[in-house]
Amino acid sequence: MTRTDRMTTDEDAPLVARARAGDRAAFDALVIRHARCVARLARRVVGNAEDAEDVVQETFVRVFQHLQNFRGRSSFRTWSMHIALNLAHDRLRTRRRTPSPRDLAAGIAPLDSLAPDHAANGRDDRAALERAVADLPPRQRLTLLMKVVDGLTHVDIAKVLGTTESAARVYLSMARSTLRRRLASWFARDRRNT
């Protein structure tokens, strides 16, 4: 399978075709299938549940309105996440708000896998991980979370962010490197203090 084939293959294609033909149940199935992923992304960007909920609703309104324009160059999931990311950035610009580390940390529960030997050590370790992730630059943080939490490919991450696959790989590498460095120094300090 070539890269182009992977980009156009979409398990949602039958539902998209039915939704385009006016089948409301097919569209509802698409929303149910992808709402959680879109909501996690929105929450990571806007930083709170209320704004994220508004972004999710607006995302699927836009998806519905523009479904006829969806060409299948990416998966339906990637396309809807890209719309959500744009709407979330719009919301941030209009509200002029910056999400707090506490709000951002709410969406990263599965990240214990980044520091598995430290995850069992309690809340302090978890808090250090959450702070380290929240302090990453936005594109690095989003790339890391879309890869680790959502399981997106580099190609899909690139499409969501509107960048290249190579750039997505670089963002992920930089995020992991920064986390390793920050967490190593934090845990080294913690060991010296005990």
Secondary structure, 3 states (H helix, E strand, C coil): CCHHHHHHCCCCHHHHHHHHCCCHHHHHHHHHHHHHHHHHHHHHHHCCHHHHHHHHHHHHHHHHHHHHHCCCCCCHHHHHHHHHHHHHHHHHHHHCCCCCHHHHHCCCHHHHHHCHHHHCCCHHHHHHHHHHHHCCCHHHHHHHHHHHCCCCCHHHHHHHHCCCHHHHHHHHHHHHHHHHHHHHHHHHHHHHHC
